[in-house]
C-alpha cells in the first residue's frame, strides 16, 4: 500500500463588501474561510479534503503540530493516527479546531485510498446504505443588504423543491415570530 508522502494546506478566504455581511443571532460576517487539504502519497496519488472552521491560519497552526505524525503512514491507517493525535493533544483543550484540521486530513486520506483501490471513498466507509440523500435549504441569514434581504433569501429557496428549510433566528422573540411567519407565508 502507498504511504502518505506529503500534506499541504492552503487557506482560502472570500471577502464580501461589509455592507453585504450575513449572520445569525451570534455573529455577523463578511468573510468566509476554509482550508484546502492536499495529501500526496509516495506513488503520486493526491487526495483532497477540507479543514473547516475558523480562519485558515488556525488550521495551519494545528497542522504544523501534527503533520509529521501522518507522514509515512498508510492512508487507511488514518483512524489510528488520528486517535494518537487527539490523545496526544488532549490537554490543549483544542478539540474543535484540531478536529477540523484532522477531519480535513482524514477526508483527503480517504480520497487518496479510494483512488489507489479504485473504489469511491464511501465504499471505504462501509458502502452506501441509501440511494438518495434528502437536502434542505439553509439560509434566512440576518442581513442589511437590500439585494439579499430575508424575503429574497426565502423566495429564492422557495423556487427549488427542498423538503425542509432552516432559517436563522434568535435575535429576539418578536423578530423571531415575524421571521417564522414570513417563512411560512413564502415557503409554506
N, C-alpha and C positions, 0 to 999 in steps of 0.2 A: 504494500500500500504506500502511497505517497505520504510525504510528511510536509508540514507547514514550513515553508522557507522564509516567508516574509509576510508582514501585515502592515498596511499603510492606512492611515486615517486622513480624511480630507474634510475639514469643517466647511459647511455650506451655509450661507446666510442670504435670506431675501428680505430686503427692507422696502416697505411701502412708505409713501409720504405720511407724515404723522397725522394729517387730517383724515387719513383713511384707516386709522387704527381700529382694531377689533378687540373684543374682550368678552370676559364673562364677569360674574359678580366679584371675583377675586382680583383680577388684574386686566389691564388693557395693554395692548402692544401693537407696534407697527413692524415688528421683526419676527421672522420665523427662521429657526435654525435647526440643523441636524448635522450628523457627521456620517459621511460615506466611509464604509469599511471595505477595503480590498485585500483579500487574503490570497497569496500565491503559494502553490505547492512546489516542491523541488522538481517536478516534471512539467511546470509551466501552466498548470490549470489555475484559473482565477475564480474565486467565489466572491460574491458581493453581499454586503449586509448594511444595516443602518443602525447607528447608535443614536437613539432619540433621547430627548430630554435635556433641556437647558442649553446654554450656549456651547458651541462646538469645542471651545477651549477647555471646558470642564471634562469632556470625554477624553480629550487628548492628554490631559494631565493624569487621569486614571490609567489611560492606556500605557503611558510611559512606565508606570509602576508594575504593570502586569504582562506586558508584551512578551518578554523573554520566556515566560512560563509556557507559552503556546508554541514558540518556535521549536521545530524538530519533533513535534508530536503529530500523530495521525489525526486527520480532521474528524474521524469518527470517535476519537477519544475525548472530544470536546467536553462531554458532561463530567468526566473525571478531573480534567484540568480545571474546569470552572468551579467544581466543588473545592479543590485545593485553593484556588484564588479567593473564593468567598471565606473559607475558613481562615486563611492567612491574613485577611484584611478585616476580620470581624470587629476588632477594637477601633477601627477607623469610623464606625457608625456611618458609613457612606454607601449603604447598600443600594439606594435609589440610583444615584448617578453611576456608581460602579456597576450596578446591574444593567443599566442601559448600555454601557460600554461592552460588557461581557456578552450581552444579548446580541449586539451587532456582530461581534466576532463569531458567535455561535451560528447566526444566520449565514454568514459568509462561509463557515466551515461546512455546514450542511449543503450549501450551494456547490462548493467545490467537490465534496464527496459524491453528491448526486451526479455531477458531470463525469467524475472518474468512473463511477459504477454504471453510468448510462441509464440512470433512473431519475425521475423527478424527486426533488427534496421531500415532498410529502410522503413518498414511499419509505423514506428513511425514518419517518416519524410514526410508522405503523400503517400507512396506507390510507386511502380515502374511506371515510365512514358514511359520507353523504355525497350526492352528486350535484347538489345545489347548495348555495350559501345565501341566505337572505341578507339583504343590505338595508340600511336605514339612512335617512338624511340626517346629517349632523350640522346644525347651523343656528341661525337665530342669534348670532353674536350681537353684543352691545356695540353700537357704532354711531358716531356723529356724522358719518359720511353720507351725504344726500344720495349718492349713487349706490349705496349698499345698506339702505335702511332695513329695519326689521321686516317691514311689509314686503320689500323687494326680495329679501332673502327667502321669505316664506313662499312668495309667488313663484320664484324660480324652482324651489323644491317641489312645489305642487305640480309642476309641469312633468314630473317624472313618476313612474309607477312604484314608488317606495312603499313598503308595507308598514313602516314606522318612521317617526320623526323625533329627533331630540333637539330641544331648543335650550338656550341659555336663560336662566332665571336666577333669582337670589338677591336682586338689588334691594327690594323691599316688598312687603306683601301686596300693597296696592298696585305697584307696577307689575308684579308677577301675575296677578289676576288679569290685568289688561293684556299682557303678552299672551297668556293662555287663551283668553277669549279671541284675540285676533288670530292666533294659530288655528283654533277650531273653526273660525269663520273661513279662513283661506284654505286650510288643508282638509278640514272635515273631522 
